[in-house]
Amino acid sequence: MRATAANARSLSRKNPATHRSAGSVTTRATHPRTQAIAPSMAPTASCYALSDFSSHHHRSGVRLVASALPSPPSGSGGSDKTKPRLAFFVSGGGSNFKAIHAKMLDGEIDAEVAAVVTDVPGCGGEAYAVSHAIPTLTYPIPKKGGFPGLTKEELVASLVELNVDYVILAGYLKLIPAELVKAFPRKMLNIHPGLLPAFGGKGMFTGPTVHFVDEEFDTGPILAQRVVPVYPTDSYPHVAARVLKQVAARVLKQEHQVYPEAVSALVDGRITWRDDGIPIMWSAH
């Protein structure tokens, strides 16, 4: 059984054998697999039809699409309550959202998309959701007119009514409100294109970090990381914009691998928590 640790500091004091590679940092765990102990979270809401939900939400911050279409396949915005339901937050093209959704459609991740939330109406991630008949929500209320959005309270209420089990941030650039963090404790993941905690903020391309979300930027417990090699020619001050793009592309490739793995572990209950608050992700086999 293999557990993926965030970094060397997350390893147990028993010093199990550690294997490092350019792609990941893994720990060989010696204790048997257990069920995740993250507390049961979300308040539940009654099942709904899209038309019923629409009648309760008259603000245009909630947009429901294709309510008359047949039930979509597994992994999209259907109503199969046997699967965990995810809400994705996007601000741009949503490449990580698309990568995870593709794994759902292939049956590799046992979950479905309940909604997509964006702060940029019309962005690529939202357009993809609309094309797959997935409900979309706008948060926060845009400063420019034309797209009324949701308040913090309305956002939480909407996700509860949509029966969302987990929240997945996929390139969402706004700070998550404390109300949402409290509503989804240990149920919300983010991916950052740097090796946290040393390289938080913008502009670092040394490998992606998947972490749980708290009320600050990039400070939640680290779940998984991938190391991307940075070559001497990538280093400042001799770096060119073309090389930076190459590094970013290498990081993004790893994001599309590690984030689906982390989401799969989350919805399968393959994450346990140590007494010191460090999450451990167990392999599926």
Disulfide bonds with the S-S distance in Angstrom:
none
